């Protein structure tokens, strides 16, 4: 049967986070570009030529690994050396990566190998690509990497399945099965490792980068939608638009701050999209609001700038050669270095966790104020529900937000500030980036849930300001939310509402709802 999915040509040089997300979801297949194919062939020839000279000793090609690097391996044991490497290094623990994460991991590794600095054979690389396109995915435990010398354990598990050993995801049964059986049932061949190939498959920070890209793309989505949600909250508090004036932000022109402020101006009361709430309650007469409303551009802005910074680091990382040693065909040399070290993505993802967390930290404060009768407008009852006392309303929803934010405060402690010497001291500084990536993703998921609670609370607040309505873009968001969560008239099971609105955010439906309005505003206002 023909595969009608989009084809992404792998060059090793220009894979984007957006393309990787498509590949992770199984929405495209991959093929080697002609240039990449040639680069791989030239790199393999260097390995073959060097092995013709029995006097040359090359790390990982005809030596042991790590602390055993001084042990020279005889020619007839070179393939066994690589197989032993994969089997011994496949020592990870924990839950397996999801199919999405494994596809992302596999795609990045293929892209790195396609650069032509690894010395891998075209045949081995093509077998990886064929398995990827068939969604036959090795069982990869999520824990066990210290992030240097690369993500050794996870990548060894990835390669072990491709050797026909261990377990592998069967796309037909949607379950894990024996790797050799899954490969055979899909007409795929197991890889047969040649000299250096095992080492080529496991050097590099691709697990950190794969999970990191997933966290990054989710962070992009929730960051811009958090602006939309906060804009609704501003109207619930009958807030002034003064803090979003363009001149204020031109006076401190950080890129993210200016972007967020302009986004707010496109959503809140304006000539283009007037707010009945703003006009009726004469919000313009208000001098200023509390920090969690007034300082949104400054706080959300740096989160946006953090996301952009991390995107640059991770994009470079997944288009880089990270083996050791590296093969340079143009010089006909093999050089040992440290490109496998995961400090770049580790530090970047610790930074991402800190940056995106602050959006939820501020959101929780707004949720608190919407629930607190001392801060809300007179029309809004305690905990956003009539007959407060008989009904608890959003009391515990706020507690959930507080719990998530508190947990994030622990998770944002940088993993990459730690290091433990490994491999009998030969690998005496490591990045600990695997945990940086995993906890960054968890932090982003918590942010999604906190913003969902704020969105529910803000829409509930609008109920008490009727018949006056907010702006057209924000009213459209309210209408969308009401398709999955009805107004809170009296207490009911709240968790399904939180889950439903979280899903709207994860699917970026809130952003899709307002984007045409933002574009119209920008076109109108210039």
N, C-alpha and C positions, 0 to 999 in steps of 0.2 A: 504493500500500500504506500502510495506517495505521501511524503510529509509536506503539508502545505504551510508549515510554520515559517516565519521569517528567518532568513539566514543572516547571521552576523559573522563577518569574516575576521578572523583573529590574526592580528599582526604583531602582537606583543608590545605595541606602542600607543594605541589610542582607545583602549577599552574605557568606557565611561561608567560611572555609578548607575546611571539610568539604564544602560544596556545590561549591566550586571543584574539589576533587579528583574528585568525581563527574562534573562536567562535563569535566574533563581526560581522564577514562577513557572518555568517550563514553556515560556511563550516563544522561544526561538531555538534554532539549532545553530551549531557553529561549524565553520570550515576554516582550514588554514589558508591564508592568502598565499599567492605565488611567491612573494618576497620572503615570507616567513618560512615557507617550505625550503627555499634555497638556503636560508640562514641556518636552519636545523641541519641540513645535509653537510654544509661546510664545517659546522661545529663538530659533528660526529666524525668527520674525516680527520680533524686534528687529533682526536682521541685515538683513532685507529693508527695514524702515522706514528704517534708517540709510543704506542705499545709495541711497535716494530723494533724499538730500541730497548733492549733488555737492561741497559745501564741507567735508564731514566726512572726516577722514583717520584711519583705524583700522589699527593695526599688524596685519599679516598678512591683512587683509581687502582693503585697496587700497594696501598698501605692500609693499616687498620684505621680506626676512627677515634677522635677525641684523644684521651690519654694514651690510646694504643696506636697513635699515629706513627711511631717509630718502627712498628712491626711491618716488615715487607712481606707481601703476599705473593706466592708463586703464580705464574701465568695460568696454570691449569685450575686455580682456585678463584680466579677473579669474578666469575659469575656467581659462584657460591657465596663469595664475600658480600655481594650486593643483596642476594636473597636473605642471607643471615641478618644483614642490617635491617631490612624491612621487618622481619619476624621479631627480632629482639626489641626493636623500637616501637612496635605496635603494643604499647603497654598503657594506654589511656584508660580512664575510668569515667563513670558517670553515665548520664543519659545520652543516647545517640543524638547527633545533630538531626534536625528535621530534614526532609528531602530538599526544601528550599535552601537551607544553609549549606547542605552538602553540594548542591548544584553550584552555588556561588563559590564555594571553596574550590571545587573541581575546575570551574571556568577560569578562575584567577590563576590556578596552577598551570593550566594549559596555556594561558596567555603568556605567563612568565617563561615557560619552556619554549614558546614560539619565538622568543627574541633571539635564539641562536647562541646563547652563551653557556649552555648546559651540557652539551655533548651527548644528548639523548638521540636515539634513532628515530627516524620518521615512523617506522613501524610501531614502536611503542607509543609514540604520541598519538598516532592515528587510532590506536586501540582505545586510548583514553577518550578521544573525541567520539568514537562510535558508542562507547558506553554512556557518555554524557548525553548524547542525542537520543539514546534509548531510555534514559532515566534509570539505568541500572547503576545504583549508587552504593558504594561501600558503607559498611557500618562504621561510623566514626564517633567514638565517645568524645564528649565536649570538654573533658578535663584531662590535664596531664602535660600541658605545655608550659615551659617557663619563658618562652618567647626568645630563645637564643640557645643553641645554634639553630634558629628557626623553630617552627612549630613541629618538632620532630615526631612526637607521638601521634597527633592527629593525622599528619600527612603520611605517616607509616601505615596507619589503619586504612587510609584512602587507597594506598598502593597495594596493601595486602589483599583487599577484595579483588583488585584488578589482576592479582596473581592467581585468582581462583581459590583463595583461602579465606577463612573467616566467613562473615555474613555479608549479605548485600540486599539492598532494597529491590523488591520485585514490583515493577510498576503495574503488572497485571493483577497481582493479589493485594497490592497496597500493604504488603507486610515484608519483613525481612526473612530471607531464606539462605540456604547455603550458596556461597558466592559462585562456586563452580557450576552449580545447577542453574542459577539465574543467568549466568553468562551463556551457557549452552542453550538454554531454552529460548534465548533471544538471538541466537546465531552469532554470538560474539566470542572472540578468542581471548584467553588470558594472556597477560604480558609475560615475556620471557626476558629477564633482565640481562643486559650485557654489562661490560665494564663501565663503572661510574654511574650507571643508570639509577640504581637504588638511591644513591646519594643525591642525584639530580632531582629526584622526585620528592625529597623530604626537606631540603634546605629552603628556608624562607618563612616569612611571617604571614602566610596566606590565610590561616585560620583567623588570626587577629583581624586581618583586613576584610575578610568576608563578613564576619559578624559585625565588624565596625561599619562597613558600608550599609548593612541592614539598619543598624542603629542610626546612622547618618541620614538615610533617606526618610526614616520615620520621624526623625527630629525635624527635618525640613518641613514635613507635612504638618506636624503639630504646632510648630513655631508660628507659622503664618495663620493657622486657624485659631490659635490662642489670641491673636490680635482681634479677630472677629468676635470671639466670645467676650473678651474684655470690653469691646465697644458696646455690646448689649448691656453689660453690667454698668457701664458709665451712664447709659440712659436710665436704667433702673434707679440709680442714685440721683437722677436729674442733674448729672454732672455738667460742668462747663467745658466748652471746647477750647478755652483759652490756652491750655497747656500744650496743644497740638499745633499752634500757630507756626507757620513755616519759618518766620524770622527767629523764633526761639532756637530752632534746631539748626538753622544756618549759622547761628552764633557758636555752636558746638558741633561741627559737621561730621561726626562719626557716621560712616556709611549706613550701618544698621539702624542707628537712631533716626536718621533722616528718612530712611525707608519705612520704618514703622509709623512714624508720625504722619507721613503722607498717606499711608494705608488707612490710618484712623480718619484722616480728613475725608477720605473717599467713602467712609462708612457712616460716620456720625452726621449730625445736623449740618446742612450746607444749603446753598442755593440750588444745587443739583438735586439733593435728596433731603428735603426738610423733615424734621422730626416733630410730630404733633406734641409729643411729650416735652421736648425742649421748648417749643413755642408756648404751650399752655402754662407751663410752670416757670417760664422766664429764666431758664437755666443760665442764660448769659449774664444775669445779674450776680451770680455766685462768684465770689472772689477766687477761690481755689478749692480743690478737692484734696483728700488725703493722698499720701504717697503712692499707695497701691493702685490709684487711678491716675494721678498726675504724672507719675514717673514711669509709666509704662514704656514710652519710647526709649528711655535711657536703659531700662532693665531688659526689655525684650530685644532692644537693639543690639546689645553686646552678645546676646544669645544667637542672634542672626549672624553677626560677624564671626562668632566662634564656629558656627556651622560652615561658613564659607572657608575659614582657615582649615578646618579638619578635612573638608572636601578636597582641598588642594593637596594635602599630605597623602590622603588615602588614594587619590587618583594617580599620583606619582608612584606610590608604593605598588599598586597592582599592575603598573606598566614598567616594572623594574626587574633587573636580573639579580636574583638573591641567592644564588648557589655559592658554595665554596668547595673546591676552587671554581673559578670562572674561566670559560674558554673564550679566547679572542682569536677567531680565524684569521683576521687581517694581519695579526702579528704571529700567527701560528704558535701561540703560547698559551699556557695554562697558569693562572695566577691565583694565589691564595689571598683572601681578604675577609672582610666581615660584613658583607651586605646582608647576611642572614639575620643580623641583630634587629630585634623588633622594637627598639626604643622609639623610633619615629611614630609608628601607628599607636604604640602603647601610650606615649605622652599625649598624643593628639586625642585619643579616646578618653583618657582621664579628663582632659580639658573639655571635651564634648559633654561628658556627664555633669561636670560642674556648671557649664553654661546653660544647658537645657533644664537642669534642675531648678534654676532660679525662676523660670517661668511658672512652674508649679508652686514654688515657694510664695510667690506674689499672688498667684491665683487663690491659694488657700486663705490668704488674708482677706481677699474680696468675698469669698464664700462666707467666712466668719462674719464679716460686716453685714452681709445680706441676711444672716440668721439672727443677728443681734439687734434687738428692738431699740437699743440705745443709739444705733447708727442709721437705721433705715428711715425712709420717708414715712410720714404719718399714715399713709394709706396701706403700708405693708405690715402685716402682723408678725409676731414673733415666730421665728423658724419657718416663715413663708407659708403659713397655713392658717386657715380660719379655725376658730375654736381651739386656740392654742391651750394646751393643758390636756384636753380630751385627745387632741392630736399632737404628735411630736414633730410632724413635718420633716424638715431637713436637718434636724438635730444630729442624727447619727451619720447622715451622709457627710456632714462637715467633719465628724470624727474620723470617717474613713479617709477623707482628704488629708486631714492632719496626720494620720498614721502613715500614709504613703509618703508624705513630705518628710516626716521624721526618718523613715526608713531610707529615703534617698540621701539624707544628710550623712548617714553612715556609708552608703554605697559610693558617695562622691569622694571619699578618701582615696587619694591616688594609689593605685596598685603599683604603678611604675616607679615609686620611690623606694620599693623594696628590691632586694637582690639576694640570692643565695647561690653560693659557688657550687657548681656541679661538675660531673665527669672528673672526679678525683682532683679538682682544682684547676684543670686546664681551661674550663669555661667558667672563669671567675667573676663574671658580671653578666647578669641576664635581665631581661626587660619586664618579666611577669605580665606581658601584654595580653595573654589569653584572658585573664580575669578582668583586665581593663576593658576588653571588648564585651565580655559577657555582662558585666555590671553596667556598662554604658547602655546596653540594650534594655536591661531591666529598668534603669532609671527613666529612659524614654517611655517605656510602657506605663510606668507609674504616672508620668506627666500626662499621658493620654487620658488616663482615668480621672485624674484631678480636674483636668480641663472639661471632661464630660460632666462632672458634678457641678462645676461652675456654670456650664451651659444650661443644665437642667434648672439650677437655682435662678439664673438670670431670666429664663423664659417664664418661670413661675412668678418672678417679680413683676414681669410685664402684665400678668393677669390682673394685678391689683391697681394698675394705672389705666385700665380701660375705662372709657372708650378711646382714650388717646393712644395712638400708635407710634412706634419708633420709625426709623427711616425705611425706605423700600428694601434696601439690601438686607438690613437686619430683620425686618419683618418676614422676608423670604426665608431666613434661617429659622425664625420662630415657627413658621408654617411647616418647614421640613421636620423640625424636632417633634412637632405635634402629630406627625404621621407615625411616630414610633413610641411616643410617650405623652399621654394625655395630661391635662392640667391636674394638679394635686388638690382635689376637693376635700378629701379626708384621707387619713392614713391608709396605705396599702403597701404591698410588697414592692420595695424600691429597687432591689438589685437588678431585676430585669430592665428597668428604665436606664440605669447606669450602663449596663452592658450594651443596650441598644444604641445609646448615644455615643458610647465609646467606639462602636463599630462604624457609625457615621463619620467620626473623625478619622479612624484608621483607613477608611475607604475614600477619604478626602471629599466627602460629599458636602461638607460645610463650605469648603473652599470653592468647589464647583458651583455652589449656590450663589456666592457673592462675586465671583470673578468677572462675570459680564458687567455687573454694576461698577466694579472698580475700573474696568477698561473704559466704560462710558464716562465715568467721572474724569479720568485722566485725559481722555480725548476732549472733553468739554472745557476743562480748566487749563489744559495745555501743560 
